[in-house]
Amino acid sequence: MKKAIVLLVLLGLSACNSKANDKTECTSETKENEEGFEMYEMSEMAALMEQMYVDNQRLKDRIINGDTIGAFPQHFTRIHSAVLTDETDKDVFFNEQAKKFIEAQELIYKDPDNAKAHFNNGIDACIQCHQVKCGGPIPKIKKLYIK
């Protein structure tokens, strides 16, 4: 469990080294504590996206293995309300992509016979948004595709 937490923190720290609009960070903030050390603080949206990545990795494995899909994870819908590091990024484009992602994810559970296609459509929505909003995680997200 500790390894998983450390891995998530490290992935979050390295997720966004650059951004299309030249912002240096897109998933976190750093704050100095009283000793002057900078402490990493993940935004609510970054934490949600890290959880969605883990959930989708597990879902990918279930789809590939032909296992039962289960139920749609309701916490995914928090994508519409979670606080971003930069709230100006939550615009019409972001909301459209979030809607496409949720619709594709829901279809996996409603239409499990076509789960692979719906899953990959959800990953497409992630990448399309990240190409505009925060490019850092794209290589990681692409690993989720089911071939």
N, C-alpha and C positions, 0 to 999 in steps of 0.2 A: 504494500500500500504506500509506504514511504517513497519507494522508487517511482511509483506512478505520479505522486504529487510533485516530486522533484522534476520528473520528466515534463509534466505539464507546465511548471514554472519556467523551465529552461526553454521549452517550445514557445511559450508566450513571450519570453524575453527576446528570442531571436526571430519571432514571427514577422516583424515588420521593420526591416532595416531601412526601407525607403518607401515612398509613396508617390503615386503619379503626380500629385500636385506639390511635390517637394517638401512635404511635412516629414520630419524625421521619425515620428512615432505615430502609430495608429491604433494600437491596442492597449496602451498603458500610459501611466503617468509615473513620474518619480517624485518623491517628496523627501526632503531632508528631515532627519530626526534631530533630537537635541545634541547628539554627538557629532553632527555634521555629515553623517553617512546618508547616501541616497538609498531610499527604500523603494522597491518596485511595488506599484499598486495597479493591479489589473482592473480595467473598467468592467462594469456589469456586463456589457455586450461582449467584451473579449472573453470573460469567464464563460458566458453562455456559449459562445462559438467554440471554445475549447471543449465544453461538455458535448455539444452537438457533434464535434469531430469524433470523440470517443464513442458516442452512441452510434454514429454512422459506420465507424470501423466495425463495431460489433454486428450491426445490421448487415453490412457487406458480407461478413463471414457467414451469417445465417443464410443469406440469399445464395451464396456460392455453394454452401453445403446442403441446400434444399431443406433446411430446418424451418420450423414454424416461425413466422415473421413476428408475431406478438401484436401488441397494441401500439398505436401512435403515441409517441412521447409528448404529452401535453405541454411540457416545459418549452418545447420548440416554439410555441406561439408567443413566448416572451420576446421573440425577436422584434415584435412590433412595439414593445414598451421598454426594453432594457436601455439603460443609459450608456451612450457611446462616450468614448474618450473626448471626441470633438462632436458635440451635438449638432453642429452645422452639417455634418455628414448625413444626418437623418433627413433626407429630402425626398422629393417625388420619386426619383430614380431608385433610391434605397428601398422605399416602401413598395415599389413595383417588384423589385427583385426579391424582396422578402416574401411577398405574396406568392410569387412563382415558386419559390423554394418550398414554402409550406404546402402549396397545392400539390407539388410533385411528391413531397414526403407523404402526404395523406393518401395519395393514390397508391403508394406501395402497399399500404395496409388494406385499402378498399379493393384493390385489384392485384392480389399477390401473384396471379399467373403472369403478369407483366412487370413484376417487381424490379427486374434488372433495368428495364428501360426507364421506369419512373425514378429509380434511384439515380441513374446517370443524368436524368433531366434535372434532378435536384442539385447534383454536383455542378452541372452546367450553370444553373442559376447562381450558385456560390461564386464560381469563377467569373461570370459576367459582371457581378457586382464588385468583386475584388479587383478586377482590371481597372475599374474607375476609382474605387474608394481606398483600397489598401492592398497593394500588390504583393506584399511580403509573404503571405501564407499560400499563394497560388501553387508553388511546387508541392507543398504538403497536401493541399486539397486535391490536386490531380492524382495523388496516390490512392484516393478513394474510388476512382472509377473502377467499375467492374468490366473486365475485357471479355 
